[in-house]
Amino acid sequence: MAASPEPLSVDGLSALAAELSEDELGIQAQVRRFVRERFLPRIGRLFAEERFPLDLAPELAALGLLGASLSGYGCAGLSTVQYGLMLQELEYGDSGLRSFVSVQGSLAMYGIHAFGSEEQKQRYLPAMARGELIGCFGLTEPDSGSDPASLRTTARRSGSDYVLHGSKMWITNAPIAGVALVWAKLEGQGAESIQGFLVERGTAGFETPRIHDKLSLRASDTGQLVLDGCRVPESQRLPGAQGLRAPLACLHQARLGISWGATGAAKACFESTVQYLCQRQQFGVPLAQKQLVQAALVDMASEIVKADLLSLHFSRQQDRARQGAGPRLRPEQVSLCKRNNVAMALEVARRCRGLLGANGILLEYPAMRHLMNLESVYTYEGTHEIHTLVLGKALTGQSAF
Ligand SMILES: Cc1cc2nc3c(=O)[nH]c(=O)nc-3n(C[C@H](O)[C@H](O)[C@H](O)COP(=O)(O)OP(=O)(O)OC[C@H]3O[C@@H](n4cnc5c(N)ncnc54)[C@H](O)[C@@H]3O)c2cc1C
């Protein structure tokens, strides 16, 4: 049988486009063009040099990507599906690019939008939506990761100010952020006292050292937040945030986007690998003619299609809920989506790397870069294991944490 001249893409197989509106398709096409023309030609170098392309922030802002799902304050007010499609295109480029946008919009801006005073929203959100002010979200600490209730950073009341002590670790955008949303306990109190503070760069006692030599998310700036007697006025405390519920709400907001993003990384690996296998000749024929190779591709395509449908299903549910037309998305549903899609993408990246043979270890091909990136995505925003425990608890009523 003659080979088909035009291989069917994963998107063609899923026919996802048939489920999308004109608006959704338009937004997807815009971000796809931006990533392929403006970002992909640079990513190899950026990854090698461990550098995030901050110069692209105004273009990301012009596409409405910063705080995209928020309304007012210069934000685009997009639906969950529109935002998810954009993030998928970004992570087709690199998880570092998507992480920048997720942290800026879904963690830092969302935290201010949901829990900030009107004055705080006016002061920060429009500048953040324009990409002129970069934000970061500081929850994790050297000794507090999966169990954020154990965080040790403290806020001590001093007159009308708070004095912050502690350090945050693994904070995306920290070295380039103009404002950090820092989560701290009131001194001498427990997790129920957790508060959010907006700490601006330049505040005395506040440093953001960069973390070097990461083997993952190299095109993303990661750092620490060091708070050594850092004094902030009461006006920098988020008045609506009380207890762990507040930072967890921010993370819940971001996770569905990560599910979309991971599938973008998987598609990038898959498409480039199919292209390679159709060209690469061994034993006198293209490797794509080999049954074992086709079986691997079919397994991967099936998983990518299922992951896309999962993201779309839960995002539509979230959009109906936002319009008051359906039940709210349960945290367990978001856990299911993040856990499944990220593990799927990691497995796809690893299998694609193998199918590329030795060439698969080169930066020239995206599989190994995505594979390394996805190791971080597997760990952040709730590790794979923590989401397993969330689901296990929901399904049995028994906590195994
Ligand atoms: C590149 C990168 C960027 C990040 N960006 C941010 C950011 O912007 N802001 C922020 O606040 N944080 C950020 N993080 C931190 C991230 O959220 C944490 O790494 C994550 O929550 C896990 O914490 P940990 O690394 O301390 O691992 P630990 O909590 O120490 O866990 C280690 C291992 O033990 C497992 N484990 C933990 N508890 C249990 C249990 N009860 N049962 C079974 N297994 C368990 C975990 O799943 C994991 O496999 C980032 C991390 C990375 C790698």
The ligand as an ORCA input file, in Angstrom:
! r2SCAN-3c Opt
* xyz 0 1
  C      11.270     24.662     38.324
  C      10.367     24.802     39.498
  C       9.604     25.956     39.637
  C       8.795     26.134     40.772
  N       8.088     27.308     40.924
  C       7.441     27.551     42.107
  C       6.832     28.827     42.352
  O       6.792     29.705     41.485
  N       6.297     29.063     43.570
  C       6.300     28.121     44.577
  O       5.805     28.405     45.669
  N       6.863     26.896     44.360
  C       7.437     26.588     43.161
  N       8.029     25.363     42.939
  C       8.076     24.394     44.038
  C       7.148     23.210     43.882
  O       5.823     23.599     44.049
  C       7.599     22.146     44.902
  O       8.829     21.633     44.425
  C       6.581     21.040     45.106
  O       5.475     21.511     45.839
  C       7.175     19.824     45.834
  O       7.834     20.200     46.986
  P       9.332     19.691     47.259
  O      10.141     19.901     46.049
  O       9.766     20.323     48.525
  O       9.202     18.122     47.451
  P       8.788     17.306     48.810
  O       7.511     17.862     49.346
  O       9.970     17.249     49.705
  O       8.526     15.861     48.195
  C       9.566     14.978     47.782
  C       8.921     13.708     47.229
  O       8.116     13.086     48.242
  C       6.789     12.917     47.760
  N       5.831     13.086     48.879
  C       5.612     14.181     49.637
  N       4.667     13.951     50.552
  C       4.256     12.663     50.360
  C       3.288     11.810     50.991
  N       2.506     12.257     51.983
  N       3.147     10.561     50.538
  C       3.905     10.094     49.515
  N       4.833     10.836     48.882
  C       5.005     12.105     49.303
  C       6.600     13.987     46.697
  O       5.570     13.629     45.806
  C       7.984     13.988     46.055
  O       8.064     12.925     45.139
  C       8.758     25.128     41.766
  C       9.495     23.947     41.590
  C      10.285     23.769     40.472
  C      11.065     22.512     40.305
*
